[in-house]
Amino acid sequence: MKELTPEDLPFLTVLWISLVLSQAEEMSTIGSFEGFQAVSLKQEGDDQPSETDHLSMEEEDPMPRQISRQSSVTESTLYPNPYHQPYISRKYFATRPGAIETAMEDLKGHVAETSGETIQGFWLLTKIDHWNNEKERILLVTDKTLLICKYDFIMLSCVQLQRIPLSAVYRICLGKFTFPGMSLDKRQGEGLRIYWGSPEEQSLLSRWNPWSTEVPYATFTEHPMKYTSEKFLEICKLSGFMSKLVPAIQNAHKNSTGSGRGKKLMVLTEPILIETYTGLMSFIGNRNKLGYSLARGSIGF
């Protein structure tokens, strides 16, 4: 074998560099084959998962995924509507298991015992009184009567029941809520108002009494728990309520034998005026949901 001399070093250096480059090219080619994945080595007995263990590789996706330390699925993505969040919806006793079913059975029994009328449907809506206060109400439509029930979902009992003959209803208005120009208490959204008497005949004392029960109309909007589930989506929709209410009123007018016989129902699309100005009471009550059966939290230590 020929003994290496200092003159041979440049040749050997070039040969070594070419071998290294060719080896690197082969390794890069092998790394591009499908089925090869980076492997994280762990010592035996290391039970703590590494950060790379949480990354999933799909065979159909050849592009490398960007590694992020933050979770890619956030709570706001899972529940885009705030009322979908369980810990918020559970505050309303109406959404708790069996509550709305118990209320319906109680009211069915009451109707069967008192009038024996045929029930067209149940709805859970929000009533807005003439002082802009929100109040949770269950509505029943029978073949002759509209029942507006104040139901205590905490004690599971009917507190107040208002009966309105369908033959007395002569006008229904649908539209956006409006307020006087000088009003400090305004609300957004739409609702419906049912008239069974003339507002012009309402006394001044009744109009300015926030607890008056002599108001000849009722105003409703959709319940805030409408998007909790499919069941509540059906019973909290104004459109579903209207689809049953209007035909029931028209049939009641046809079958009426009193002064309401032959009367026609007017269904109008127009703004719904709520005549409040300062609205301090409704401001406090509506923002604290005082008109709903709601979990208020514990008091004390």
Buried (B, 14 or more C-beta within 10 A) or exposed (E): EEEEEEEEEEEEEEEEEEEEEEEEEEEEEEEEEEEEEEEEEEEEEEEEEEEEEEEEEEEEEEEEEEEEEEEEEEEEEEBEEEBEBEEBBEBBBBBBEEBBEEBBEBBEEBBEEEBEBEBBBBBBBBBBBBBBBBBBBBBBBBBBBBBBBBBBBEEBEBEEBBBBBBBBBBBBBBBEBBBEEEBEBEBEEEBBBBBBBEBEEBEEEBBEBEEBEEBBBBBBBBBBBBBBEEEBBBBBBBEBBBEBBBEBBBBBBEEBEEEBEEBEBEBEEEEBBBBBEEBEBBBEBBEEBBBBBBEEEEEEE
